[in-house]
Amino acid sequence: AAAAALGLLPLGKTQSPESLLDIAARKVAEKWPFQRVEERFERIPEPVQRRIVYWSFPRSEREICMYSSFNTGAD
């Protein structure tokens, strides 16, 4: 409510804190490819796997275009 009063958030909108699972999964995804995580750890709970995979994909349109480019360099 205080943030909305200061004009930091639209009225009626509140922001909830990010879950510990999402924070940890995002940090893992930033540092290691999912394949290495699977190879390193014998058992990873499915909800944790899903969040790591979710955070492994690029967020911005520019990054999505860059990673989805099929340019082979043989023009």
N, CA, C and O atoms as CSV, one atom per row, in Angstrom:
chain,resi,resn,atom,element,x,y,z
A,1,ALA,N,N,0.824,-1.191,0.000
A,1,ALA,CA,C,0.000,0.000,0.000
A,1,ALA,C,C,0.864,1.248,0.000
A,1,ALA,O,O,0.534,2.233,-0.661
A,2,ALA,N,N,1.971,1.216,0.738
A,2,ALA,CA,C,2.851,2.384,0.792
A,2,ALA,C,C,3.489,2.645,-0.569
A,2,ALA,O,O,3.619,3.795,-0.987
A,3,ALA,N,N,3.885,1.581,-1.258
A,3,ALA,CA,C,4.491,1.734,-2.585
A,3,ALA,C,C,3.485,2.318,-3.565
A,3,ALA,O,O,3.839,3.161,-4.389
A,4,ALA,N,N,2.222,1.872,-3.482
A,4,ALA,CA,C,1.192,2.430,-4.357
A,4,ALA,C,C,0.961,3.894,-4.034
A,4,ALA,O,O,0.740,4.696,-4.942
A,5,ALA,N,N,1.007,4.258,-2.759
A,5,ALA,CA,C,0.813,5.650,-2.354
A,5,ALA,C,C,1.944,6.528,-2.866
A,5,ALA,O,O,1.728,7.703,-3.164
A,6,LEU,N,N,3.140,5.978,-2.972
A,6,LEU,CA,C,4.282,6.743,-3.481
A,6,LEU,C,C,4.325,6.780,-5.001
A,6,LEU,O,O,5.189,7.436,-5.581
A,7,GLY,N,N,3.398,6.081,-5.649
A,7,GLY,CA,C,3.366,6.071,-7.103
A,7,GLY,C,C,4.293,5.036,-7.716
A,7,GLY,O,O,4.535,5.057,-8.923
A,8,LEU,N,N,4.810,4.139,-6.906
A,8,LEU,CA,C,5.716,3.119,-7.414
A,8,LEU,C,C,4.981,1.961,-8.067
A,8,LEU,O,O,5.527,1.291,-8.943
A,9,LEU,N,N,3.741,1.720,-7.644
A,9,LEU,CA,C,2.921,0.654,-8.201
A,9,LEU,C,C,1.569,1.232,-8.602
A,9,LEU,O,O,1.092,2.182,-7.980
A,10,PRO,N,N,0.947,0.667,-9.636
A,10,PRO,CA,C,-0.397,1.119,-9.980
A,10,PRO,C,C,-1.351,0.867,-8.818
A,10,PRO,O,O,-1.183,-0.096,-8.069
A,11,LEU,N,N,-2.347,1.728,-8.669
A,11,LEU,CA,C,-3.314,1.544,-7.598
A,11,LEU,C,C,-3.993,0.191,-7.719
A,11,LEU,O,O,-4.326,-0.244,-8.822
A,12,GLY,N,N,-4.196,-0.468,-6.604
A,12,GLY,CA,C,-4.852,-1.769,-6.605
A,12,GLY,C,C,-3.919,-2.922,-6.913
A,12,GLY,O,O,-4.333,-4.079,-6.852
A,13,LYS,N,N,-2.676,-2.635,-7.240
A,13,LYS,CA,C,-1.701,-3.691,-7.559
A,13,LYS,C,C,-0.704,-3.803,-6.408
A,13,LYS,O,O,-0.140,-2.803,-5.965
A,14,THR,N,N,-0.500,-4.998,-5.939
A,14,THR,CA,C,0.532,-5.242,-4.942
A,14,THR,C,C,1.494,-6.255,-5.499
A,14,THR,O,O,1.148,-7.042,-6.381
A,15,GLN,N,N,2.692,-6.235,-4.988
A,15,GLN,CA,C,3.714,-7.149,-5.473
A,15,GLN,C,C,4.062,-8.107,-4.348
A,15,GLN,O,O,4.398,-7.676,-3.244
A,16,SER,N,N,3.984,-9.412,-4.621
A,16,SER,CA,C,4.342,-10.386,-3.600
A,16,SER,C,C,5.806,-10.767,-3.791
A,16,SER,O,O,6.317,-10.730,-4.910
A,17,PRO,N,N,6.478,-11.130,-2.711
A,17,PRO,CA,C,7.893,-11.491,-2.837
A,17,PRO,C,C,8.058,-12.789,-3.630
A,17,PRO,O,O,7.175,-13.646,-3.642
A,18,GLU,N,N,9.188,-12.908,-4.278
A,18,GLU,CA,C,9.507,-14.101,-5.057
A,18,GLU,C,C,9.757,-15.267,-4.101
A,18,GLU,O,O,10.329,-15.080,-3.027
A,19,SER,N,N,9.334,-16.455,-4.486
A,19,SER,CA,C,9.515,-17.617,-3.617
A,19,SER,C,C,10.990,-18.023,-3.581
A,19,SER,O,O,11.752,-17.750,-4.508
A,20,LEU,N,N,11.361,-18.675,-2.498
A,20,LEU,CA,C,12.727,-19.177,-2.365
A,20,LEU,C,C,13.042,-20.177,-3.475
A,20,LEU,O,O,14.163,-20.210,-3.982
A,21,LEU,N,N,12.055,-20.993,-3.854
A,21,LEU,CA,C,12.226,-21.949,-4.947
A,21,LEU,C,C,12.573,-21.219,-6.242
A,21,LEU,O,O,13.502,-21.618,-6.945
A,22,ASP,N,N,11.832,-20.150,-6.567
A,22,ASP,CA,C,12.110,-19.410,-7.798
A,22,ASP,C,C,13.469,-18.724,-7.766
A,22,ASP,O,O,14.180,-18.708,-8.771
A,23,ILE,N,N,13.832,-18.162,-6.629
A,23,ILE,CA,C,15.136,-17.505,-6.510
A,23,ILE,C,C,16.251,-18.517,-6.743
A,23,ILE,O,O,17.170,-18.269,-7.524
A,24,ALA,N,N,16.165,-19.661,-6.059
A,24,ALA,CA,C,17.204,-20.682,-6.194
A,24,ALA,C,C,17.248,-21.261,-7.607
A,24,ALA,O,O,18.326,-21.440,-8.172
A,25,ALA,N,N,16.082,-21.553,-8.176
A,25,ALA,CA,C,16.026,-22.119,-9.531
A,25,ALA,C,C,16.597,-21.139,-10.555
A,25,ALA,O,O,17.307,-21.545,-11.474
A,26,ARG,N,N,16.288,-19.848,-10.399
A,26,ARG,CA,C,16.810,-18.844,-11.324
A,26,ARG,C,C,18.331,-18.760,-11.233
A,26,ARG,O,O,19.006,-18.657,-12.257
A,27,LYS,N,N,18.871,-18.804,-10.027
A,27,LYS,CA,C,20.333,-18.744,-9.852
A,27,LYS,C,C,21.013,-19.973,-10.455
A,27,LYS,O,O,22.064,-19.858,-11.086
A,28,VAL,N,N,20.417,-21.141,-10.260
A,28,VAL,CA,C,20.971,-22.372,-10.856
A,28,VAL,C,C,20.934,-22.263,-12.373
A,28,VAL,O,O,21.924,-22.569,-13.037
A,29,ALA,N,N,19.805,-21.831,-12.931
A,29,ALA,CA,C,19.644,-21.725,-14.387
A,29,ALA,C,C,20.605,-20.705,-14.993
A,29,ALA,O,O,21.059,-20.876,-16.124
A,30,GLU,N,N,20.916,-19.646,-14.248
A,30,GLU,CA,C,21.862,-18.641,-14.747
A,30,GLU,C,C,23.281,-19.185,-14.824
A,30,GLU,O,O,24.077,-18.741,-15.651
A,31,LYS,N,N,23.595,-20.142,-13.964
A,31,LYS,CA,C,24.971,-20.603,-13.843
A,31,LYS,C,C,25.269,-21.902,-14.599
A,31,LYS,O,O,26.364,-22.061,-15.138
A,32,TRP,N,N,24.304,-22.833,-14.644
A,32,TRP,CA,C,24.567,-24.139,-15.231
A,32,TRP,C,C,23.494,-24.546,-16.221
A,32,TRP,O,O,22.321,-24.242,-16.005
A,33,PRO,N,N,23.862,-25.236,-17.317
A,33,PRO,CA,C,22.851,-25.819,-18.211
A,33,PRO,C,C,22.092,-26.924,-17.477
A,33,PRO,O,O,22.660,-27.610,-16.627
A,34,PHE,N,N,20.829,-27.093,-17.799
A,34,PHE,CA,C,20.006,-28.083,-17.099
A,34,PHE,C,C,20.585,-29.486,-17.211
A,34,PHE,O,O,20.489,-30.275,-16.270
A,35,GLN,N,N,21.180,-29.801,-18.345
A,35,GLN,CA,C,21.774,-31.136,-18.530
A,35,GLN,C,C,22.845,-31.410,-17.471
A,35,GLN,O,O,22.924,-32.522,-16.950
A,36,ARG,N,N,23.655,-30.424,-17.153
A,36,ARG,CA,C,24.690,-30.617,-16.124
A,36,ARG,C,C,24.075,-30.798,-14.744
A,36,ARG,O,O,24.590,-31.562,-13.928
A,37,VAL,N,N,22.974,-30.097,-14.481
A,37,VAL,CA,C,22.276,-30.251,-13.202
A,37,VAL,C,C,21.755,-31.684,-13.080
A,37,VAL,O,O,21.904,-32.320,-12.037
A,38,GLU,N,N,21.140,-32.185,-14.165
A,38,GLU,CA,C,20.620,-33.559,-14.156
A,38,GLU,C,C,21.735,-34.586,-13.944
A,38,GLU,O,O,21.554,-35.560,-13.214
A,39,GLU,N,N,22.887,-34.365,-14.584
A,39,GLU,CA,C,23.999,-35.295,-14.466
A,39,GLU,C,C,24.616,-35.270,-13.068
A,39,GLU,O,O,25.061,-36.298,-12.557
A,40,ARG,N,N,24.637,-34.106,-12.468
A,40,ARG,CA,C,25.308,-33.912,-11.179
A,40,ARG,C,C,24.512,-34.455,-9.998
A,40,ARG,O,O,25.081,-35.026,-9.068
A,41,PHE,N,N,23.198,-34.274,-10.040
A,41,PHE,CA,C,22.362,-34.647,-8.902
A,41,PHE,C,C,21.500,-35.851,-9.245
A,41,PHE,O,O,20.834,-35.881,-10.279
A,42,GLU,N,N,21.521,-36.836,-8.368
A,42,GLU,CA,C,20.813,-38.089,-8.614
A,42,GLU,C,C,19.293,-37.902,-8.594
A,42,GLU,O,O,18.598,-38.412,-9.472
A,43,ARG,N,N,18.778,-37.181,-7.610
A,43,ARG,CA,C,17.328,-36.988,-7.484
A,43,ARG,C,C,17.012,-35.506,-7.352
A,43,ARG,O,O,17.474,-34.844,-6.423
A,44,ILE,N,N,16.233,-35.000,-8.271
A,44,ILE,CA,C,15.779,-33.611,-8.223
A,44,ILE,C,C,14.255,-33.658,-8.222
A,44,ILE,O,O,13.662,-34.187,-9.162
A,45,PRO,N,N,13.607,-33.119,-7.194
A,45,PRO,CA,C,12.145,-33.136,-7.171
A,45,PRO,C,C,11.557,-32.456,-8.408
A,45,PRO,O,O,12.095,-31.462,-8.896
A,46,GLU,N,N,10.459,-33.000,-8.903
A,46,GLU,CA,C,9.861,-32.489,-10.135
A,46,GLU,C,C,9.530,-30.994,-10.089
A,46,GLU,O,O,9.789,-30.299,-11.072
A,47,PRO,N,N,8.966,-30.466,-8.989
A,47,PRO,CA,C,8.702,-29.017,-8.966
A,47,PRO,C,C,9.979,-28.179,-9.123
A,47,PRO,O,O,9.960,-27.111,-9.733
A,48,VAL,N,N,11.073,-28.673,-8.569
A,48,VAL,CA,C,12.356,-27.969,-8.702
A,48,VAL,C,C,12.827,-28.041,-10.153
A,48,VAL,O,O,13.281,-27.040,-10.708
A,49,GLN,N,N,12.723,-29.216,-10.766
A,49,GLN,CA,C,13.104,-29.361,-12.177
A,49,GLN,C,C,12.322,-28.392,-13.050
A,49,GLN,O,O,12.893,-27.723,-13.911
A,50,ARG,N,N,11.012,-28.319,-12.825
A,50,ARG,CA,C,10.173,-27.436,-13.651
A,50,ARG,C,C,10.589,-25.981,-13.537
A,50,ARG,O,O,10.614,-25.266,-14.539
A,51,ARG,N,N,10.916,-25.530,-12.327
A,51,ARG,CA,C,11.309,-24.122,-12.150
A,51,ARG,C,C,12.677,-23.851,-12.759
A,51,ARG,O,O,12.893,-22.779,-13.324
A,52,ILE,N,N,13.608,-24.800,-12.658
A,52,ILE,CA,C,14.925,-24.609,-13.280
A,52,ILE,C,C,14.775,-24.533,-14.793
A,52,ILE,O,O,15.378,-23.674,-15.436
A,53,VAL,N,N,13.974,-25.426,-15.363
A,53,VAL,CA,C,13.737,-25.400,-16.810
A,53,VAL,C,C,13.081,-24.080,-17.200
A,53,VAL,O,O,13.471,-23.468,-18.195
A,54,TYR,N,N,12.096,-23.635,-16.437
A,54,TYR,CA,C,11.420,-22.361,-16.724
A,54,TYR,C,C,12.423,-21.219,-16.772
A,54,TYR,O,O,12.394,-20.416,-17.704
A,55,TRP,N,N,13.301,-21.132,-15.795
A,55,TRP,CA,C,14.266,-20.036,-15.733
A,55,TRP,C,C,15.424,-20.226,-16.704
A,55,TRP,O,O,16.210,-19.300,-16.903
A,56,SER,N,N,15.550,-21.401,-17.311
A,56,SER,CA,C,16.633,-21.645,-18.268
A,56,SER,C,C,16.385,-20.970,-19.614
A,56,SER,O,O,17.324,-20.753,-20.379
A,57,PHE,N,N,15.142,-20.641,-19.905
A,57,PHE,CA,C,14.817,-20.030,-21.188
A,57,PHE,C,C,14.971,-18.518,-21.121
A,57,PHE,O,O,14.724,-17.912,-20.079
A,58,PRO,N,N,15.379,-17.908,-22.230
A,58,PRO,CA,C,15.572,-16.449,-22.233
A,58,PRO,C,C,14.265,-15.706,-21.980
A,58,PRO,O,O,13.185,-16.202,-22.301
A,59,ARG,N,N,14.374,-14.511,-21.403
A,59,ARG,CA,C,13.213,-13.704,-21.019
A,59,ARG,C,C,12.879,-12.605,-22.030
A,59,ARG,O,O,11.706,-12.343,-22.293
A,60,SER,N,N,13.886,-11.973,-22.588
A,60,SER,CA,C,13.619,-10.821,-23.464
A,60,SER,C,C,13.441,-11.261,-24.916
A,60,SER,O,O,13.962,-12.294,-25.337
A,61,GLU,N,N,12.704,-10.465,-25.659
A,61,GLU,CA,C,12.465,-10.772,-27.080
A,61,GLU,C,C,13.780,-10.831,-27.850
A,61,GLU,O,O,13.950,-11.673,-28.730
A,62,ARG,N,N,14.710,-9.935,-27.518
A,62,ARG,CA,C,16.006,-9.905,-28.187
A,62,ARG,C,C,16.765,-11.210,-27.963
A,62,ARG,O,O,17.326,-11.770,-28.904
A,63,GLU,N,N,16.784,-11.700,-26.711
A,63,GLU,CA,C,17.478,-12.955,-26.418
A,63,GLU,C,C,16.801,-14.137,-27.099
A,63,GLU,O,O,17.475,-15.048,-27.580
A,64,ILE,N,N,15.482,-14.126,-27.141
A,64,ILE,CA,C,14.747,-15.211,-27.802
A,64,ILE,C,C,15.102,-15.245,-29.281
A,64,ILE,O,O,15.346,-16.316,-29.836
A,65,CYS,N,N,15.133,-14.087,-29.920
A,65,CYS,CA,C,15.504,-14.025,-31.344
A,65,CYS,C,C,16.931,-14.503,-31.556
A,65,CYS,O,O,17.214,-15.219,-32.516
A,66,MET,N,N,17.836,-14.107,-30.657
A,66,MET,CA,C,19.237,-14.490,-30.795
A,66,MET,C,C,19.398,-16.008,-30.669
A,66,MET,O,O,20.105,-16.621,-31.469
A,67,TYR,N,N,18.752,-16.614,-29.678
A,67,TYR,CA,C,18.894,-18.050,-29.460
A,67,TYR,C,C,18.098,-18.888,-30.451
A,67,TYR,O,O,18.414,-20.059,-30.663
A,68,SER,N,N,17.071,-18.305,-31.060
A,68,SER,CA,C,16.278,-19.081,-31.999
A,68,SER,C,C,16.733,-18.900,-33.445
A,68,SER,O,O,16.123,-19.438,-34.369
A,69,SER,N,N,17.799,-18.147,-33.629
A,69,SER,CA,C,18.330,-17.929,-34.971
A,69,SER,C,C,18.900,-19.231,-35.532
A,69,SER,O,O,19.660,-19.933,-34.863
A,70,PHE,N,N,18.518,-19.538,-36.775
A,70,PHE,CA,C,19.005,-20.753,-37.412
A,70,PHE,C,C,20.105,-20.452,-38.414
A,70,PHE,O,O,20.340,-21.231,-39.338
A,71,ASN,N,N,20.767,-19.340,-38.238
A,71,ASN,CA,C,21.844,-18.949,-39.126
A,71,ASN,C,C,23.028,-19.913,-38.943
A,71,ASN,O,O,23.594,-20.007,-37.854
A,72,THR,N,N,23.394,-20.618,-40.005
A,72,THR,CA,C,24.491,-21.588,-39.939
A,72,THR,C,C,25.818,-20.967,-40.364
A,72,THR,O,O,26.862,-21.612,-40.266
A,73,GLY,N,N,25.786,-19.723,-40.833
A,73,GLY,CA,C,26.999,-19.072,-41.278
A,73,GLY,C,C,27.391,-19.416,-42.698
A,73,GLY,O,O,28.402,-18.914,-43.190
A,74,ALA,N,N,26.622,-20.257,-43.373
A,74,ALA,CA,C,26.932,-20.674,-44.743
A,74,ALA,C,C,25.980,-19.961,-45.709
A,74,ALA,O,O,25.128,-20.590,-46.336
A,75,ASP,N,N,26.139,-18.642,-45.815
A,75,ASP,CA,C,25.268,-17.846,-46.710
A,75,ASP,C,C,25.714,-17.924,-48.135
A,75,ASP,O,O,25.095,-17.317,-49.009
